[in-house]
Structures are given as structure tokens and as C-alpha cells.
Amino acid sequence: MRAWAVVFYIGLWMSFASSADALTLEEATAAERRDDCPTALRIYRELAAQTVVQAFSRLGYFNSIGYCVKRDWLEAANWYGKAADAGDQDAVASLSHIGRNWRFMYRGQPLAPNVYALVEKAAKKGSAVAQFSLGVMNYPIGDATFDPTGPNSGVTGNLPEAIAWFQRGADQGDFDSLVTLAAAYTDGIGVPQDYVEAHKLLNVAAPRVKYADMRNDIIKRRDELAAKMTTAQIAEAQKLAREWKPTR
């Protein structure tokens, strides 16, 4: 067989394989819509064995809500981690959500090391959402229920590490990281107390929030902080906010 013919048939086979995968994903989605979870689960598992990214994400979702399987956030994190590795940013967000809420879901149980490692992997790749979550996993600044000296449900209480990750998220313009870091500077938690820096961070965060009630809350915090500052300090904070630029 001529070389061009071999290339043609290989290309044709790959085209059919791709179409089959797409059809199978459609079948899985259709099974979900008619609430046929055994069929959807079977198809997604078959696709996951073929390293189809969408299947990783759906299996993560199934495990996170307990759809057709026993709810298992550790298993969900593992599937979301696979999808995150493949570049699925929604999976990164879901994985990060699991990481930062672990202590509420499994109160009294230590954070699974591999969950931390999965979130850390995404954070090191530059995900601001994961960076914020890793900060929370180390030290949830602003959480009045957190006791760094007690049985804190797996949160390590590593404040310097938390500040470092909040800073990395804030540098990218993640509003959660900006607001949390502002709280740290306002009260001097893990950093020197600095009203100017806190005011700047809140100024940067406010326009990045799409929900009006959250934006108004940030503005309220900023104005309450401003009441403790001099006119010169406020002017300096506003100048720094105008000059601020995200790192990416």
C-alpha cells in the first residue's frame, strides 16, 4: 500500500474514532437528561479509560454530589485533578472548592494529603482560584471559627504559607485573594498592619466583583477603614490602586 494511502486510511480511522467519542459523550449527556445514571456512569467510565477529559469532569461531579455513586469528595477531587491536569479550568475551580471547604464537609478529619497536593499543583501552574484556595487551606483569614491551635479539621495553620498564596492570587487580580489579603493588612494578621495597603487592595477588588451586593460590602469595608486613616493615607492608597496592574 502506498504511503499516501496509509496516511489517508489512518486519518479516516481517526476521524471515525473522534466521531464515535463525540457520539458517546452525547449519549452520556442524554442518559443524564433522562436520569439514567447507570448508563451515564458506565459511558463516562469507559471514556475516562480513554482519557477523555469531559469524562473526568463528569465523574468528578457525580462523586461530588453522590449521583449514582456514594458521595465521595476525595474521589471527586481525584477525577477533577485529572481534568485539571488536562487544562479544564472549570475542573480547577471545582477542585479548589473541595479543597477550601474540606473542613466544613469532614469536620474533625484531617485534610487528605492528596487533595492538598492536587490543589497545590493547579496553584503552581498559575490558577488564581487554586492559589486562593490553597491560602484558605493553610490559614482561613477572616474565619472566626478557625482555631489554629485546636483540632482544626485538617487546616494546618501555616500562616506564612497562606499569606504567600493569597499574595500570588491577589497579584493576578483574584478578588477573593485581594479581599482576604486586605483583611490581613487591616488587622496585622501574618503581615505588618498597614491601612494604606489594605485600602489599596479593597479599591482594586471592588470593580472586579460582578455581584452588586458583594461589591457594596467591599466598598463598605473600605469606607470603614478610611474612617481610621488620614487624608494623606487615603490619597496614597488611591494612587497605589490606580497604578496597580495584574501580573497576568
Backbone bond lengths (Angstrom), bond angles and torsions (degrees), N, CA, C in turn:
res aa  C-N    CA-C-N  psi(-1)  N-CA   C-N-CA  omega(-1)  CA-C   N-CA-C  phi
1 M - - - 1.472 - - 1.524 109.03 -
2 R 1.341 115.40 133.53 1.452 118.74 -179.82 1.533 111.27 -64.99
3 A 1.354 114.90 153.78 1.465 120.36 -176.85 1.513 111.67 -59.88
4 W 1.375 115.94 -39.14 1.476 117.46 -178.54 1.522 111.24 -65.86
5 A 1.345 115.83 -32.89 1.463 119.72 178.91 1.519 111.38 -68.69
6 V 1.343 115.56 -39.05 1.463 119.90 177.73 1.516 110.21 -61.32
7 V 1.335 115.17 -45.49 1.464 120.27 179.46 1.524 110.12 -61.10
8 F 1.351 115.90 -40.78 1.466 119.73 -179.59 1.523 111.35 -61.84
9 Y 1.333 115.70 -48.11 1.468 119.13 -177.48 1.524 112.27 -67.87
10 I 1.341 116.65 -35.73 1.462 119.32 176.00 1.519 110.07 -63.55
11 G 1.341 115.64 -44.58 1.459 119.87 178.75 1.518 111.61 -62.68
12 L 1.360 115.71 -39.55 1.453 119.60 179.18 1.517 110.74 -65.36
13 W 1.348 116.83 -41.74 1.468 120.81 178.91 1.519 110.95 -63.09
14 M 1.359 116.35 -42.98 1.461 119.71 179.29 1.519 110.71 -63.24
15 S 1.329 116.50 -36.16 1.459 120.28 178.53 1.519 110.97 -64.30
16 F 1.340 116.62 -43.72 1.455 120.48 178.01 1.519 111.03 -64.65
17 A 1.351 116.32 -40.53 1.469 120.38 -179.93 1.514 110.38 -62.91
18 S 1.360 115.35 -41.93 1.459 119.37 179.67 1.521 110.39 -63.98
19 S 1.357 116.13 -41.30 1.456 119.78 179.24 1.514 111.32 -64.13
20 A 1.343 115.96 -38.00 1.460 120.41 179.49 1.524 110.77 -64.34
21 D 1.343 115.96 -41.93 1.454 119.80 178.49 1.525 110.28 -61.89
22 A 1.364 115.01 -44.88 1.465 118.88 -178.34 1.523 110.33 -62.69
23 L 1.342 116.29 -41.32 1.451 120.47 179.41 1.522 110.89 -64.44
24 T 1.325 116.32 -40.92 1.453 120.95 -179.66 1.523 110.87 -64.09
25 L 1.323 116.91 -39.75 1.459 120.06 176.16 1.523 110.68 -63.36
26 E 1.319 115.25 -38.90 1.459 119.23 177.14 1.531 110.63 -64.19
27 E 1.322 115.73 -39.32 1.458 119.72 178.52 1.529 111.03 -65.12
28 A 1.327 115.73 -39.57 1.464 119.57 178.61 1.530 110.56 -63.98
29 T 1.334 115.63 -43.41 1.457 120.24 178.56 1.527 110.94 -62.74
30 A 1.332 115.16 -41.25 1.462 119.65 178.81 1.525 110.88 -63.59
31 A 1.331 115.56 -38.24 1.469 119.70 178.06 1.524 110.81 -63.85
32 E 1.322 116.01 -39.95 1.468 119.74 176.78 1.527 110.68 -61.71
33 R 1.323 115.91 -43.80 1.460 120.15 -176.53 1.524 112.16 -63.35
34 R 1.327 116.18 -33.48 1.469 118.20 178.13 1.529 111.22 -93.51
35 D 1.332 115.02 10.28 1.463 123.13 176.37 1.535 112.30 62.60
36 D 1.331 115.25 33.82 1.462 121.30 175.06 1.522 107.77 -95.10
37 C 1.324 114.91 74.38 1.458 118.67 -172.37 1.534 113.47 -65.69
38 P 1.330 121.45 -34.54 1.472 118.59 178.65 1.529 112.33 -59.92
39 T 1.341 116.13 -41.08 1.466 119.80 179.34 1.523 110.63 -67.18
40 A 1.334 116.13 -46.03 1.465 119.84 179.29 1.522 110.74 -60.14
41 L 1.322 116.69 -43.77 1.461 121.32 -179.13 1.517 110.53 -62.94
42 R 1.329 116.71 -44.10 1.471 120.13 -179.25 1.530 111.18 -62.59
43 I 1.327 116.64 -43.85 1.464 120.04 -178.49 1.529 111.19 -66.14
44 Y 1.330 115.99 -45.10 1.465 118.88 -179.37 1.529 111.22 -63.44
45 R 1.318 116.86 -37.35 1.463 119.05 178.21 1.520 111.20 -65.88
46 E 1.339 116.66 -39.04 1.456 120.25 176.81 1.531 110.56 -63.94
47 L 1.325 115.91 -41.92 1.462 120.09 178.84 1.527 111.66 -68.18
48 A 1.327 116.41 -36.63 1.459 119.69 178.22 1.516 110.55 -61.59
49 A 1.325 116.37 -36.42 1.465 120.67 177.60 1.527 110.96 -65.32
50 Q 1.342 115.87 -21.44 1.471 121.69 176.71 1.538 111.09 -96.19
51 T 1.333 116.24 10.17 1.473 124.59 179.74 1.529 112.68 59.33
52 V 1.315 117.05 39.09 1.471 121.45 173.88 1.529 108.08 -81.67
53 V 1.321 116.42 118.47 1.459 122.20 -171.02 1.530 112.64 -60.02
54 Q 1.337 116.35 -41.61 1.467 118.83 -179.13 1.525 111.53 -59.89
55 A 1.320 116.04 -32.09 1.465 119.93 179.10 1.522 110.58 -68.60
56 F 1.329 117.35 -38.71 1.469 120.56 175.90 1.532 109.96 -56.55
57 S 1.319 114.77 -48.21 1.473 119.73 -176.71 1.524 111.69 -63.96
58 R 1.339 116.29 -43.51 1.460 118.62 -178.40 1.522 111.49 -66.78
59 L 1.324 117.30 -38.64 1.459 120.15 177.28 1.528 110.44 -65.83
60 G 1.320 116.24 -34.83 1.463 119.91 174.31 1.520 110.14 -61.72
61 Y 1.329 115.41 -44.07 1.467 120.09 179.67 1.515 111.29 -64.95
62 F 1.330 116.92 -45.46 1.464 120.79 179.63 1.525 110.93 -55.34
63 N 1.336 115.85 -45.50 1.463 120.34 -178.30 1.520 111.82 -71.15
64 S 1.314 117.15 -30.19 1.467 119.62 -177.78 1.521 112.48 -72.53
65 I 1.350 116.48 -30.23 1.469 119.42 -178.43 1.526 112.64 -107.70
66 G 1.345 116.38 -6.93 1.456 119.48 -179.02 1.513 113.22 76.82
67 Y 1.329 117.39 36.12 1.461 121.76 179.56 1.529 109.19 -87.69
68 C 1.311 117.22 110.42 1.460 124.28 177.77 1.534 113.27 68.97
69 V 1.299 116.45 1.80 1.465 122.41 175.04 1.526 107.21 -142.52
70 K 1.325 116.10 162.42 1.452 119.41 174.48 1.520 109.03 -67.79
71 R 1.324 116.54 134.28 1.467 120.06 -177.94 1.531 110.21 -59.71
72 D 1.322 114.87 126.48 1.467 120.69 -175.70 1.523 108.33 -148.38
73 W 1.329 115.60 100.33 1.465 119.57 -176.43 1.520 112.09 -70.91
74 L 1.311 117.46 -25.72 1.464 120.22 176.33 1.527 109.70 -67.74
75 E 1.324 116.43 -45.82 1.468 120.48 177.16 1.524 110.41 -64.57
76 A 1.328 116.24 -39.12 1.468 120.14 177.24 1.528 110.45 -60.05
77 A 1.326 116.21 -43.83 1.467 120.45 179.70 1.520 111.13 -61.19
78 N 1.327 116.24 -38.95 1.464 119.52 179.43 1.527 111.35 -63.53
79 W 1.334 116.89 -42.94 1.464 119.60 179.35 1.523 111.41 -69.09
80 Y 1.348 115.89 -43.32 1.466 118.49 177.78 1.527 110.53 -62.44
81 G 1.328 116.83 -34.32 1.457 120.45 178.23 1.518 111.66 -62.42
82 K 1.329 116.89 -40.14 1.468 120.62 177.47 1.530 110.56 -63.75
83 A 1.325 115.68 -42.82 1.465 119.49 179.24 1.529 110.92 -67.01
84 A 1.329 115.93 -39.09 1.467 120.27 178.79 1.518 110.68 -62.59
85 D 1.314 116.90 -40.73 1.465 121.21 177.90 1.520 111.60 -59.21
86 A 1.335 115.22 -30.70 1.466 120.52 -179.00 1.525 112.66 -86.97
87 G 1.340 115.89 2.06 1.458 119.75 175.04 1.512 115.96 98.54
88 D 1.314 118.48 9.68 1.468 121.86 179.05 1.532 109.11 -78.77
89 Q 1.326 116.73 105.43 1.466 120.97 -175.88 1.524 112.86 -71.41
90 D 1.327 117.27 -28.31 1.467 119.32 174.75 1.523 110.13 -65.53
91 A 1.322 115.94 -36.32 1.468 120.30 177.63 1.522 110.67 -67.82
92 V 1.331 116.59 -36.42 1.467 120.51 175.89 1.521 109.90 -59.77
93 A 1.337 116.17 -44.62 1.468 120.96 179.50 1.525 111.30 -63.21
94 S 1.334 116.89 -42.26 1.466 120.81 -179.83 1.517 110.95 -66.82
95 L 1.319 116.10 -42.11 1.458 121.17 177.34 1.524 110.57 -61.48
96 S 1.325 115.83 -43.40 1.461 120.80 -179.77 1.528 110.91 -64.24
97 H 1.315 116.14 -37.75 1.476 120.96 177.32 1.526 110.28 -60.67
98 I 1.329 116.65 -44.20 1.463 120.45 178.53 1.521 110.10 -60.78
99 G 1.323 116.52 -44.88 1.461 120.16 -178.15 1.510 113.42 -59.57
100 R 1.331 116.77 -47.34 1.461 118.62 -173.76 1.524 113.08 -80.53
101 N 1.342 117.07 -12.52 1.464 119.67 179.28 1.527 113.28 -108.72
102 W 1.311 116.81 7.66 1.458 120.87 -176.56 1.529 111.92 -57.27
103 R 1.319 116.88 -42.93 1.464 119.58 -174.97 1.517 112.56 -67.91
104 F 1.346 116.76 -23.46 1.458 119.88 176.12 1.536 110.77 -81.40
105 M 1.322 115.45 -33.05 1.461 119.41 -177.58 1.522 111.89 -80.14
106 Y 1.332 116.09 -36.83 1.465 120.79 -176.99 1.523 109.32 -124.50
107 R 1.316 115.35 60.20 1.457 120.49 -177.17 1.530 110.63 -58.87
108 G 1.329 114.97 130.70 1.458 120.61 179.89 1.515 113.63 91.39
109 Q 1.344 117.19 -7.94 1.461 120.28 179.34 1.521 109.46 -107.62
110 P 1.328 117.82 140.95 1.459 120.07 179.91 1.525 111.27 -67.72
111 L 1.305 115.48 150.85 1.453 121.07 177.37 1.521 109.34 -64.47
112 A 1.331 116.41 129.46 1.462 120.34 179.34 1.528 109.34 -62.30
113 P 1.339 117.46 125.66 1.472 119.96 -176.82 1.516 113.56 -55.33
114 N 1.341 116.96 -36.40 1.455 117.20 -177.64 1.526 112.33 -71.71
115 V 1.345 117.89 -25.79 1.465 119.92 174.91 1.524 109.43 -65.93
116 Y 1.330 115.96 -45.56 1.467 119.96 177.11 1.528 109.64 -58.95
117 A 1.330 116.14 -44.81 1.464 120.49 -177.68 1.524 111.52 -63.00
118 L 1.334 117.17 -38.15 1.461 121.01 179.97 1.529 110.97 -66.90
119 V 1.334 116.34 -44.34 1.461 119.88 178.43 1.534 110.07 -66.42
120 E 1.315 115.98 -41.08 1.467 120.37 179.00 1.528 110.99 -60.99
121 K 1.315 116.88 -39.24 1.469 121.25 179.51 1.523 110.39 -60.65
122 A 1.338 115.81 -44.72 1.468 120.20 178.63 1.526 110.82 -66.75
123 A 1.326 116.27 -38.22 1.467 120.77 -179.95 1.525 110.75 -64.80
124 K 1.313 116.64 -40.91 1.465 120.63 -179.40 1.520 112.09 -69.23
125 K 1.342 115.69 -22.10 1.460 119.73 176.43 1.532 111.69 -80.46
126 G 1.334 115.50 -6.43 1.461 119.07 175.23 1.508 116.23 109.65
127 S 1.327 118.62 4.60 1.465 119.94 179.44 1.523 110.20 -71.91
128 A 1.331 116.59 117.30 1.467 120.87 179.95 1.521 111.05 -66.68
129 V 1.332 116.53 -34.57 1.466 120.15 178.10 1.522 110.30 -62.32
130 A 1.330 116.16 -44.20 1.465 120.63 178.78 1.524 110.80 -68.07
131 Q 1.323 117.20 -35.55 1.467 120.63 179.05 1.523 110.54 -63.33
132 F 1.330 116.39 -43.49 1.463 119.64 176.48 1.527 110.65 -61.03
133 S 1.334 115.96 -46.17 1.462 119.97 -178.92 1.514 111.79 -61.69
134 L 1.321 116.73 -39.52 1.461 119.86 179.31 1.524 110.29 -65.46
135 G 1.322 116.30 -35.10 1.456 119.57 174.43 1.518 111.52 -61.41
136 V 1.335 116.22 -46.10 1.467 121.20 178.90 1.524 110.72 -63.06
137 M 1.323 116.59 -39.46 1.460 120.92 -179.03 1.528 111.64 -64.89
138 N 1.333 116.12 -27.41 1.456 119.77 178.17 1.522 112.80 -86.87
139 Y 1.335 115.87 -39.11 1.472 119.20 -178.34 1.522 108.28 -166.44
140 P 1.328 117.90 102.92 1.473 120.92 -176.47 1.530 112.52 -77.61
141 I 1.313 116.13 80.97 1.464 121.35 178.67 1.531 109.81 -58.12
142 G 1.319 116.09 131.96 1.455 121.07 -179.83 1.511 114.13 96.32
143 D 1.324 117.34 -9.70 1.460 121.16 178.31 1.525 108.76 -90.37
144 A 1.320 116.50 106.77 1.465 121.43 -175.66 1.522 112.87 -66.40
145 T 1.336 116.86 -19.51 1.467 119.87 -178.17 1.522 112.51 -85.26
146 F 1.334 116.49 -9.17 1.457 119.54 -175.75 1.526 111.25 -78.26
147 D 1.326 116.01 129.20 1.463 122.09 177.44 1.521 108.25 -121.34
148 P 1.337 118.23 101.74 1.467 120.98 -176.13 1.520 113.79 -65.86
149 T 1.337 117.36 -13.09 1.464 119.59 -179.08 1.531 112.04 -102.28
150 G 1.337 116.79 -6.21 1.458 120.12 -175.97 1.510 112.75 -107.81
151 P 1.338 116.26 -170.85 1.472 121.11 178.09 1.520 109.61 -72.88
152 N 1.341 116.41 82.12 1.461 121.30 -166.33 1.521 114.66 -89.17
153 S 1.305 115.90 34.72 1.464 120.67 173.36 1.518 112.98 56.10
154 G 1.306 116.17 37.24 1.449 119.73 173.40 1.512 115.47 92.89
155 V 1.335 118.23 -10.87 1.456 119.93 176.45 1.523 108.09 -70.89
156 T 1.306 117.23 128.65 1.459 120.25 -170.73 1.522 113.60 -74.56
157 G 1.325 117.45 -23.78 1.460 119.13 -176.85 1.513 113.01 75.25
158 N 1.332 116.90 26.57 1.463 121.39 179.53 1.530 108.45 -89.73
159 L 1.342 115.56 88.33 1.462 120.97 -174.61 1.532 113.25 -64.73
160 P 1.331 119.88 -45.96 1.476 118.95 178.61 1.526 112.68 -58.40
161 E 1.330 115.98 -39.95 1.465 119.59 178.96 1.528 110.16 -65.13
162 A 1.322 116.09 -40.62 1.466 120.31 179.10 1.524 110.82 -61.40
163 I 1.328 116.56 -47.40 1.467 120.50 -179.51 1.522 110.66 -58.73
164 A 1.322 116.53 -41.23 1.464 120.69 -179.21 1.528 111.11 -61.23
165 W 1.322 117.16 -41.52 1.467 120.06 -179.39 1.518 111.49 -75.15
166 F 1.329 117.88 -38.23 1.464 119.76 175.66 1.532 109.88 -61.01
167 Q 1.324 116.05 -38.65 1.463 120.01 179.59 1.525 111.09 -64.46
168 R 1.322 116.53 -41.93 1.466 119.88 -179.86 1.530 110.74 -65.05
169 G 1.332 116.54 -39.76 1.455 119.35 176.83 1.519 111.82 -67.46
170 A 1.324 116.42 -41.57 1.466 121.19 179.37 1.526 111.10 -63.66
171 D 1.316 116.69 -37.71 1.463 120.68 179.79 1.520 111.93 -61.57
172 Q 1.336 116.36 -25.14 1.459 120.35 177.95 1.527 112.43 -90.99
173 G 1.333 116.12 -5.97 1.454 119.35 178.44 1.508 114.38 93.77
174 D 1.334 117.58 14.88 1.460 120.43 176.21 1.528 108.73 -68.76
175 F 1.334 116.76 118.71 1.470 118.65 -171.40 1.523 112.13 -67.71
176 D 1.332 118.32 -32.65 1.462 120.02 176.85 1.533 110.42 -61.67
177 S 1.320 115.91 -43.72 1.458 120.50 179.26 1.524 111.00 -66.48
178 L 1.332 116.09 -40.26 1.469 120.58 179.48 1.526 111.27 -61.30
179 V 1.333 116.13 -45.61 1.468 120.59 -177.74 1.529 110.55 -68.54
180 T 1.311 116.77 -40.61 1.467 120.24 -179.72 1.523 110.80 -66.57
181 L 1.311 116.19 -41.83 1.460 119.73 178.37 1.527 110.46 -66.10
182 A 1.324 116.39 -35.22 1.464 120.19 176.55 1.526 110.45 -61.78
183 A 1.346 116.43 -40.42 1.468 120.54 177.61 1.523 110.79 -63.25
184 A 1.326 116.19 -37.69 1.464 120.30 178.62 1.525 110.45 -63.48
185 Y 1.328 117.58 -44.27 1.473 120.72 -179.73 1.529 111.77 -71.84
186 T 1.324 116.46 -31.72 1.460 119.55 178.98 1.523 111.45 -63.31
187 D 1.327 116.22 -43.62 1.466 121.15 -175.95 1.522 114.09 -103.09
188 G 1.326 117.02 -2.07 1.464 119.63 -179.37 1.524 112.50 69.94
189 I 1.334 116.91 42.36 1.457 121.94 179.89 1.528 109.32 -95.86
190 G 1.314 116.42 103.79 1.460 120.45 179.05 1.506 114.59 79.88
191 V 1.326 116.64 -6.37 1.462 123.09 178.59 1.526 107.63 -143.33
192 P 1.333 118.89 160.37 1.471 119.75 175.09 1.529 109.99 -63.52
193 Q 1.316 116.31 140.32 1.463 119.22 177.94 1.524 109.47 -61.02
194 D 1.339 115.98 129.15 1.461 120.61 -174.75 1.529 108.45 -151.12
195 Y 1.336 115.69 98.25 1.458 120.46 -178.21 1.528 112.07 -65.71
196 V 1.299 116.85 -34.71 1.473 120.47 -179.25 1.532 109.91 -63.59
197 E 1.318 116.35 -47.32 1.467 120.33 179.82 1.527 110.80 -64.55
198 A 1.326 116.67 -41.20 1.463 120.47 179.43 1.526 110.97 -63.08
199 H 1.324 116.99 -44.48 1.470 122.19 179.36 1.520 109.79 -62.55
200 K 1.326 117.07 -42.84 1.467 121.52 178.20 1.525 110.72 -58.62
201 L 1.320 116.40 -47.83 1.463 121.19 -177.68 1.531 111.86 -62.37
202 L 1.325 116.93 -39.89 1.464 120.46 177.58 1.523 111.28 -67.48
203 N 1.333 116.50 -37.11 1.460 120.81 176.21 1.518 111.19 -62.28
204 V 1.339 115.98 -40.17 1.461 120.91 179.85 1.531 109.94 -70.04
205 A 1.333 116.71 -37.53 1.463 121.18 -174.98 1.524 113.17 -71.41
206 A 1.329 117.72 -40.35 1.473 121.70 -170.66 1.533 114.36 -51.81
207 P 1.325 119.49 -51.34 1.473 118.46 -178.18 1.528 114.08 -72.05
208 R 1.331 117.24 -8.58 1.462 120.67 -179.16 1.524 112.87 -89.30
209 V 1.317 116.75 -2.48 1.461 121.53 -179.51 1.522 108.78 -97.92
210 K 1.328 117.03 127.67 1.467 119.37 -176.35 1.526 113.67 -86.50
211 Y 1.331 117.34 -16.31 1.463 119.96 -179.22 1.523 110.23 -95.94
212 A 1.332 116.21 128.36 1.457 121.75 -173.27 1.518 112.79 -61.15
213 D 1.345 117.40 -40.38 1.458 118.76 -177.40 1.531 111.66 -66.72
214 M 1.325 116.83 -37.70 1.467 120.46 177.43 1.530 110.60 -68.62
215 R 1.330 115.67 -41.04 1.462 120.18 178.65 1.524 110.47 -63.09
216 N 1.314 116.87 -42.13 1.467 120.59 178.84 1.521 111.64 -64.08
217 D 1.327 116.72 -34.99 1.465 120.64 178.05 1.523 110.78 -65.58
218 I 1.326 116.17 -40.87 1.467 120.14 178.73 1.524 110.03 -65.30
219 I 1.319 116.10 -43.02 1.464 120.33 179.36 1.529 110.19 -63.10
220 K 1.322 116.44 -38.49 1.475 120.60 178.17 1.529 110.15 -62.77
221 R 1.323 116.48 -43.79 1.472 120.02 178.16 1.529 110.93 -62.08
222 R 1.316 115.30 -41.47 1.470 119.82 179.33 1.521 110.99 -62.94
223 D 1.323 116.56 -43.54 1.468 120.25 -178.21 1.535 111.35 -68.50
224 E 1.333 116.51 -35.96 1.463 119.79 176.38 1.530 110.45 -65.42
225 L 1.311 115.87 -37.45 1.465 120.29 177.19 1.522 110.03 -67.70
226 A 1.327 116.55 -40.31 1.466 121.12 -178.61 1.527 111.69 -60.21
227 A 1.332 116.62 -29.16 1.464 120.79 179.65 1.527 112.02 -65.29
228 K 1.329 116.46 -18.75 1.464 121.71 179.53 1.532 112.02 -97.28
229 M 1.332 116.67 -0.50 1.460 120.97 -172.91 1.530 111.49 -110.75
230 T 1.319 115.18 159.19 1.460 120.43 174.53 1.526 109.14 -82.15
231 T 1.319 115.79 164.76 1.468 120.52 177.98 1.521 110.85 -59.35
232 A 1.334 115.54 -40.39 1.462 120.23 -179.69 1.533 111.37 -64.83
233 Q 1.329 117.12 -39.02 1.462 120.62 179.17 1.529 111.09 -65.53
234 I 1.330 115.88 -41.44 1.465 119.87 179.69 1.519 110.25 -64.02
235 A 1.334 115.90 -42.94 1.467 120.31 179.13 1.532 110.80 -61.73
236 E 1.323 116.65 -40.87 1.467 121.14 179.05 1.531 110.25 -65.13
237 A 1.327 117.33 -43.20 1.467 121.30 179.52 1.526 110.55 -62.61
238 Q 1.335 117.09 -41.80 1.457 120.85 179.65 1.522 111.25 -65.90
239 K 1.319 116.19 -37.53 1.473 121.11 177.96 1.529 110.18 -64.39
240 L 1.332 116.02 -44.81 1.459 120.46 -179.75 1.531 110.96 -64.59
241 A 1.320 116.24 -35.90 1.468 120.12 178.60 1.525 111.18 -66.47
242 R 1.316 116.91 -40.30 1.471 119.85 178.50 1.519 111.84 -65.81
243 E 1.315 116.62 -32.85 1.464 122.14 -178.14 1.526 112.90 -82.86
244 W 1.339 116.76 -14.63 1.457 120.58 -175.44 1.513 112.07 -65.95
245 K 1.341 116.20 139.69 1.458 121.73 175.75 1.532 108.66 -137.64
246 P 1.323 117.15 140.57 1.465 119.35 178.80 1.527 110.76 -68.46
247 T 1.318 115.86 154.84 1.457 120.49 -177.90 1.525 111.51 -78.13
248 R 1.349 117.03 -20.42 1.477 119.63 179.97 1.522 110.30 -157.21
